[in-house]
Structures are given as C-alpha cells and as structure tokens.
Amino acid sequence: MADNEPSDLVRAALDGDKASWEVLVQRYSGLVWSVARGYRLGAADAADVYQTTWLRLAEHLGRLSNPGQVGAWLATTARHEALRTARGAARVIPSDDVTMVALGHVDEYSPERAALDAEQARLDAERDARLWLAFSGLPDHCRQLLRVMIAAPPPSYAEIAAALDMPVGSIGPTRARCLRRLREQMAETAE
Amino acid sequence: MDSEHDETALEDDLRRAVARFDPVPAELLAAAAEAFTWRTIDAELAGLVFDSLVDSDASSLVRGPAERRLLSFQAGSLSIDLEVTSTASGRGLVGQLVPARQANVEIRVADSAVATEADELGRFRAGPLPAGPMSLRCSLVSAGPQAAVVTDWVTI
C-alpha cells in the first residue's frame, strides 16, 4: 500500500478506502507540518493550518486536476493557509517561541541511566538543541526552505517548489547558501 | 564551499533535531486521518473566492479592522458571503446567501457542528464558535439545481 502511486491512493480514497487516505496522511504530514511551522506560527495556529489543509483535501479529492501531484497541492494549500493565518493580527506570537520550546525539551543528565548511554544521549540532546537554536535564528526564507527540504519522508522538488512558491532551479543554490549560514551560526553559538 | 557530503550530513543532523523538538503532534496525525470522515459526496463545493485578509490591499475600502474579516465563497451562481468577527469568547459569523435563499446551514468546526437557518432573505448568524477550521454546509429549501452546497474549509 505504502508503495502505491499518489494518484492510485487518491482514487482509492475517493472510492471510500480509508486505509489509502491514511497512507496519504502518513506520507505528506511531515511536508504539511513543515510548511505551517516555517511561517513562525505558534503551535496552535500551525495546528489549525495543518488541519484545515487536510480537511480541504478531503473535499477536493475528486476535483484535483492532477491527482499524481497531490503532494504539491497539499504544499500549496498549506502555504496559502499559513499566509492567511500569519496575517490574522489577533494571532501574534512572541518571536522567541521556537527557542523556548527548544530549550524546554533538553533532557537533564540522569545518573540512574547507564553512564555511557546517558552521557551520549546528553551530548546528542545538547548538540541537537544547539543546532535547533542556530536554525531558529536563520532568516525566514532559509528556515522555510530547510524545514521543508528535511521533511520526512523527503518531498520531491516539485513539492518543495510548491511549498515555497519558488522556481525549482533556485532551490539547490538557496539550500547551499542557507546550510552555509546555518554552519556559521553554529560556529558563533559555540564560542 | 561545503562539499555535498557535508551538506547532507548537516541536513541529517537538522532532521534529527526537528524530530526531537518539533515533530508532527500525534493528535494531529489522528485528526488528519479523521478528516476523511468529514468528506461530503452529495454537495456542490463552493470555493473561496475572496478573503479580506489576503485579497484587499492597504488602500482598499473593504479592509476593515483585523478583527473583522470578510470571506466569499462561490458555487455556480450562488455565493455565500461571511463576516467573521473575533472576540475574546470566540468567532462570530454573519452570513448572506446571494441570491437570497432560505437554507438550513450547518457550521462545521473541527470536531463538531452547529445548526442554524438562513431566513427568506438569505441571512444567518452564529457564534461564538471556537477558532480553528470551519466550513459551512447549506441545504437549500425549495431546492433548484443546487440542493446542497459546502464551502471550502478555512481557518477562522
């Protein structure tokens, strides 16, 4: 089932097969979430964008002009919805929201755990936290692009382009530039 | 400057950090799976054709205060105009079917629905509703070619 073509999944879901719909959800949730979070929306707003996007797809299943590109359709829909939500003035979040989330989740060193495992886990957690912090400090366009590129499972170039409203040809160079900035940011926070 | 290998390694690290700090919440995955059951197969879809949040520029007269948002949906010759107001207790809706039609209006919010009626002038109102995804299902009284219409989902 998971290997099915997107257009087959759409067709089966349209015929009422909930399992096929769930495969679509598994395959594209990372992408939809990455778009919503890329717009610096708070958790509640990002959740609304994510949910609205899937509800829309449910109504549009039989109306997609290209069912094989359902991932790009979801990415575009999530982007539009995220923009709307970001413009809703009543929904402003503090800009350091992301950072706070990151720091709140760092595991404490636990002496009860096997010493080596715990130490390694702590180092991993610290490194991840440092990386997350550096990532959160990147300019918006870099955060949006990288966030979508690393969505799991990995989106196609067409889906990335739809998520960012960006020509496919400029994805590669922008990615390289943004990763370089991330590395620089990491080096700064290490000092 | 960076080798392709270094770039990929950094992306892998970032992917791990995202999985740790900002994964798709499990309850959202469940909600997306449930979205399937909200699918309507017996109604015409009214697409979103206007949203004052994105379709009006700074000089437009339509643009009001941010807590008052205008939405318009269209299915064939029927349009559904909505004014959404934001208050501390939630969202309020004032709607109008054009041309005026009497209808039973079901306001669907993420996990429940509220029923109201559009009067003979096509007007209806509802609220306060929870902020979040919302869609209307209008069953037209004295149905012509369009018996039922559902709107696109929007986040209110």
Chai-1 contact restraints between the chains, C-beta under 6 A:
chainA,res_idxA,chainB,res_idxB,connection_type,confidence,min_distance_angstrom,max_distance_angstrom,comment,restraint_id
A,K18,B,F36,contact,1.0,0.0,6.0,A-B,restraint_1
A,W21,B,F36,contact,1.0,0.0,6.0,A-B,restraint_2
A,E22,B,A33,contact,1.0,0.0,6.0,A-B,restraint_3
A,V25,B,A32,contact,1.0,0.0,6.0,A-B,restraint_4
A,V25,B,A33,contact,1.0,0.0,6.0,A-B,restraint_5
A,S29,B,V24,contact,1.0,0.0,6.0,A-B,restraint_6
A,S29,B,L29,contact,1.0,0.0,6.0,A-B,restraint_7
A,W33,B,V24,contact,1.0,0.0,6.0,A-B,restraint_8
A,A47,B,L28,contact,1.0,0.0,6.0,A-B,restraint_9
A,D48,B,G132,contact,1.0,0.0,6.0,A-B,restraint_10
A,D48,B,T155,contact,1.0,0.0,6.0,A-B,restraint_11
A,Y50,B,L28,contact,1.0,0.0,6.0,A-B,restraint_12
A,Q51,B,A31,contact,1.0,0.0,6.0,A-B,restraint_13
A,Q51,B,A110,contact,1.0,0.0,6.0,A-B,restraint_14
A,Q51,B,P133,contact,1.0,0.0,6.0,A-B,restraint_15
A,T52,B,P133,contact,1.0,0.0,6.0,A-B,restraint_16
A,T52,B,W153,contact,1.0,0.0,6.0,A-B,restraint_17
A,T52,B,T155,contact,1.0,0.0,6.0,A-B,restraint_18
A,W54,B,A32,contact,1.0,0.0,6.0,A-B,restraint_19
A,W54,B,A35,contact,1.0,0.0,6.0,A-B,restraint_20
A,L55,B,A35,contact,1.0,0.0,6.0,A-B,restraint_21
A,L55,B,P133,contact,1.0,0.0,6.0,A-B,restraint_22
A,L55,B,W153,contact,1.0,0.0,6.0,A-B,restraint_23
A,R56,B,W153,contact,1.0,0.0,6.0,A-B,restraint_24
A,A58,B,A35,contact,1.0,0.0,6.0,A-B,restraint_25
A,A58,B,F36,contact,1.0,0.0,6.0,A-B,restraint_26
A,A58,B,W38,contact,1.0,0.0,6.0,A-B,restraint_27
A,A58,B,R39,contact,1.0,0.0,6.0,A-B,restraint_28
A,E59,B,L45,contact,1.0,0.0,6.0,A-B,restraint_29
A,R84,B,L53,contact,1.0,0.0,6.0,A-B,restraint_30
A,R84,B,V54,contact,1.0,0.0,6.0,A-B,restraint_31
A,T85,B,T155,contact,1.0,0.0,6.0,A-B,restraint_32
A,R87,B,L53,contact,1.0,0.0,6.0,A-B,restraint_33
A,A89,B,A66,contact,1.0,0.0,6.0,A-B,restraint_34
A,A90,B,S86,contact,1.0,0.0,6.0,A-B,restraint_35
A,A102,B,F21,contact,1.0,0.0,6.0,A-B,restraint_36
A,H105,B,F21,contact,1.0,0.0,6.0,A-B,restraint_37
A,D128,B,A17,contact,1.0,0.0,6.0,A-B,restraint_38
A,D128,B,R20,contact,1.0,0.0,6.0,A-B,restraint_39
A,L131,B,D13,contact,1.0,0.0,6.0,A-B,restraint_40
A,L131,B,A17,contact,1.0,0.0,6.0,A-B,restraint_41
A,W132,B,A17,contact,1.0,0.0,6.0,A-B,restraint_42
A,W132,B,F21,contact,1.0,0.0,6.0,A-B,restraint_43
A,I150,B,E11,contact,1.0,0.0,6.0,A-B,restraint_44
A,I150,B,L14,contact,1.0,0.0,6.0,A-B,restraint_45
A,I150,B,R15,contact,1.0,0.0,6.0,A-B,restraint_46
A,L179,B,E7,contact,1.0,0.0,6.0,A-B,restraint_47
A,L179,B,L10,contact,1.0,0.0,6.0,A-B,restraint_48
